[in-house]
Amino acid sequence: GLAARARATAPVRLRTLMYHDVVEGNPDIYNVEPARFDEHLEAIERAVERPPAMVDELAEGDWMITFDDGGASALHAGERLARRSWRGHFFIATDMIGQLNYLDWDGVRAVAGMGHVIGSHSRTHPDRMAACSWEQLLDEWSSSAEALTRELGQPVRTASVPGGLYSREVGRAAVAAGYTSLFTSLPSQRLRSIDGCRLIGRYALRRDSSAGAAAAAATGAPLPWARQRASWGLRGAVKAVAGKRYESLRRALLARR
């Protein structure tokens, strides 16, 4: 079965960290201030024995670092990793390229030139990816991969799910679009797969995450992963109840803060 094939061809457990923007002044809960990000990297470097791995070169017990959305701060985050000879994964929502506070194509190519992996974060970054039709899912995954492949001059086979709303249809559409690895927001170290495509969970670092928490997540300490998984499950239930209103409610709360 799929689980047996995954055990035979890839590590069973991975520790993957998920960041978004690393910039001053953004009130979003998933933005990490640059000074705190540097503290995270220093603590992680002290705690782990090897640099982050690349998704296509995995070994048992590896850890990875990823960045979603393609914000302009990806250039600075990429530089901070490169100073340590670390490589990360940067997932780009292609319709946002060139928009205010997002990378332009020169920026995307610059991040790739540092040795980092560039992957898809869909075309339009739907608030509710799992609610898209099959045709929409295929367009989101295929169009973004085509644009990135065209501009970077090499195939793009890695993606991350925007908004964290994964479903089997989301995964099947990614497979149909040619992806071989799909990162989700499920806080899990257990490698899964769908139709031969690896499904990789991640631990989300937020603006209030301490350096110690980042290091503990990178080493695979069970408690922070278990706590975040419980919180993630509760948030998923709220999303299911709120439906399309979830993102608007979240933005309203952030604006008040």
N, C-alpha and C positions, 0 to 999 in steps of 0.2 A: 504494500500500500504506500500512499504518499509519505506517511510518517517514517516507514522503513527506508524508503529511498532518501529522505532527508537526512536520516541518521547515517546512511552509508556515504553520502556525498558532501555533507557540510556539517559544521559544528551544530550541536543541539542547543547550546545556550550562548547567547551573545548579550553584551551590555552596550546599548546604543543610546547616546544622549541626543536630545532634541533642543535646539535653540531656534529663536526667530531673530528679531532685530537686536543689535548690540549698538545702542545709540543713546546719547544724552536727551533727556526731556520727554521721551515718549511714555505716556502714562499707562500704556497697555500692560496687562499683567504678565504677558510673555516677552516683554522687552527687558533686556538685562543691560544695566549701565556699563559702559566700557571698563571703568575701574573695577567693578565687581567681576566682570568677565575675566579680567586679568588675574584676579584672585582665584577664580575657579580654575583657570588653566594651571596656575602654580600649584594649587592643592592637588589637582588631578595628577600632574607630573610627579609629585612626590609619592602619590599613593599607588600608581600603576607601574608595572615593570617594563612596559613596551609602548611605543607610540600607537595611535589609533590605526586600525586596519582599513583596507579598501574592500568594498563589498564583493569584488570579484577575486579577492585573494585572502579568503578567510581561513582561519585555523581555530581549533577548539580553544575557548576561553578568550577570544579577541574582544575588543571593544571598539566602538566607532563614534564619531561625532558628526552631527548633521545640522543643517540650517534650512528652515523653510521660508518660502515666499519670494525671495530674491530682492529684498530691500537693499538700498544703496549701501547700508552698513556692512553688507557682505564683503566688500572690498577690504575694510579694516579688519573684520574678523578673519578673513583669509590670510591677511598679512601677519596677524598675530599668531596664527597656526604655523605659517611658513617659517617664522623666526625660530620655531622649535623643531623644524623639519617634520612637522605633522601635516597630514593631509586629511581633509574633511569632505563631506558631501553637501552640496548646495543645490536645493531644489527650487526651480524657477517657474512661476506662473507666467507663461509667455505673453499673454495679452497685457500684462502690467509692465513689461519691459519698456523703458523710456518714460514712464509716467513719473510724476512728482514723488520723490523719496524712494524710487526703485532704480535698480541697475538699468543702464542702457546696454545695447549690444556690445559696445567696447568694454563696459564693465564686466559683462558675463564672460567675454573672452579673456579678460585680465585675470579673473578668478580661476578660470580653467588653466591659464598659463602658469599659475602658481603651483600646479600639480594636483589641484582639487578635482573631484568628480562633480560634473554638472548633470543634474537629473531634472525630470519633469515634476512640476507641482500642479499639473493640469494646465488648460489654456486660460480659463477665466476665473479660477478659484471659486467654484460654487460654494455658497454657504452650507448647502446640504447636498454633498456629492451623492450620498446614498439614495436621495430622492430623485435623481436624474433618470431619465428614460435610457434604455439601452443605446439608442442612437446618440443621445447627448453624451453618454459616457464614452462611446467610441470616438466621438469628435474631440472631447476634452483630452483624452489620452493620445490619440493619433496625431491631431493637429500640433500639439505641443512638442511631441517627439520629432515630427517632421521639421518644425521651425528650428529647434535646437540642433538637430543633425545638419541641417542646411548651413547654419551659421557657424557651427563649430567644426564642421568637416569630418565628423566621426559619429558613428551610431550612438544613440542614447537609449539605454536599456534599463535604466533605473528610475524610479519615481517614488514620490511620497503622496499620501492621500491628504488633500486639503480639508481643513475643518475637523479632521479626526473621525468623520462618519464613514467608516468602512462597512461594506457589505459584500456578500459573495458576488453579487453582480458587478460591483466596483472592481473586485479582483479579477473576475472573468473578462471584463472589458480590457483591463490592463494587459492580461495575457494575450487577448486577441490583437492588441495594438503592438505586441512584440516585446513587452517588458519581461525581464527575467528576475527582477527584484523589486518588491514593493514595500516601502516603509509605512507603517501605520502609527497611530497615536496610542495604541494599547500598551500600557506599561507592563510589558512582559519580556523576560529574557529567553523565552522558549521559541525556537525557530519553528515556524509553520510553513505550509506551502499550499498552493492551489494550482492545479494543472501544471506542475513543474516550476511555477514561479514562487520564489521565496518570499514569505511574509515576515517582516522583521518589526517587532515592537520597539517602542522607545520610551525613555524616561524624560519628561519635559522639565527643563530648567526655566525658572520664572524670575521676575525682578526681585522677589523676596527670598530666593534660594541662596543659602549660605555656601561658602567655599567648601565647608565640611560636607554639606549635603551633596554637592557636585562630585566630590571625591568618593564618597560612599556609594553613590549611584554608579560611578565608573568602575569601582571594584566589584560591583554586584552584591553589596550588602543587602540581605533580604528585606530588612524592615522598611527602608525608604521606598523600595519597589512595591511592597505590599500596601503601604499607606497610599501611595499614589494610585495604585490599581483600585482600591476601595473608593477613593475620591472620583476617579475616572468613571467608575460604574454608576455612581450617584449622579454625576453630571450627564452621563448618557441617558439616564432615565428622565432627567429634567428636559433635555433636548427633545426626547421622544414626545413628551407631553406638550411642550411649548411649540414644537414644530417650527414653522417659518418665523415665528416671533422671537425665537431664541437669540439670534444674532442682533436684532434690533434692540432687545432688552439689554443684552450685554453691552452694546455700544452706549446706550443711555446711561447705564450705571457708571461706565468709565468716564463719560462726559461730566457727570456729577462730581466725580472724584477730582 
